[in-house]
């Protein structure tokens, strides 16, 4: 996750293949409950407040179709007004994008959208078979001339290393039925080429921390709108970033149980920042990459 934020966050969930269908079905049930069966879970857009909803009288009392109609009517008026003003071209473009991205969710109030995300986060938090991996990099303290890596290269190497050691440790302890793992990555043309090249390098020479024996192939890139579990990884990334940047604990506390620990120390996630940070990742994290066993 990038953009106008102080942190770059790369997060991923390790899920046994035998549990994939269970996770997908559970996510779909929650989406159906909120009328979002066909919608992508894009957390940043869902969690925003939509100003026009607050300007519609008794919006929360309307049914879903009435809400869609009223919001649509309000938005059309705003777009037409901007379109007629030649000095508002930049704003028109941004407002159009905002409306397109939030369109699937306008039938829900802000409170209902928050409940939707909370239910998803609680569902993830209950996956005792899953492990959450994350590299959160404070861009203020990241110096590419010292690391000899870009911010996303460091993040990928950390995630891959921790996942590999996790797989190796659990294989030795016979805690996983699956012998090997693979990476399913949100599709982005620029990122896909770069990360494929990096993974080829890791397979050939290893990472700074470990050889790659249990992660097969280069990442499989999929469009996030077609795969619920990639969307869930986005929710995890969003939750961690908002916790680190703004101290928001609601979503983070719900997914936190899936972060791996050994003897109380965080081992599957890291916050790359200064040594004064007292967040839950820094205060109990280990610099050395370690792994742990899990129960399935």
Secondary structure, DSSP 4 states (H G I P E B T S, - for coil): --SSSSEEEEEEEE--GGGHHHHHHHHHHHHHHTT-TTS---HHHHTS--HHHHTSTTGGGS-HHHHHHHHHHHHHHHHHHHHT-GGGHHHHHHHHHHHHHHGGGTTS-HHHHHHHHHHHHHHHHT-TT-EEEEEEEEGGG--HHHHSS-HHHHHHHHHHHHHHHHHHHHHHTT--S-S-B--EEE--HHHHHHHHHHHHHHHHH--SS---SSB-SSPEEE-GGG-HHHHHHHHHHHHHHHHHHH---HHHHHHGGGB-EETTEE-SEEEES-TT--STTTTTB-SS--------
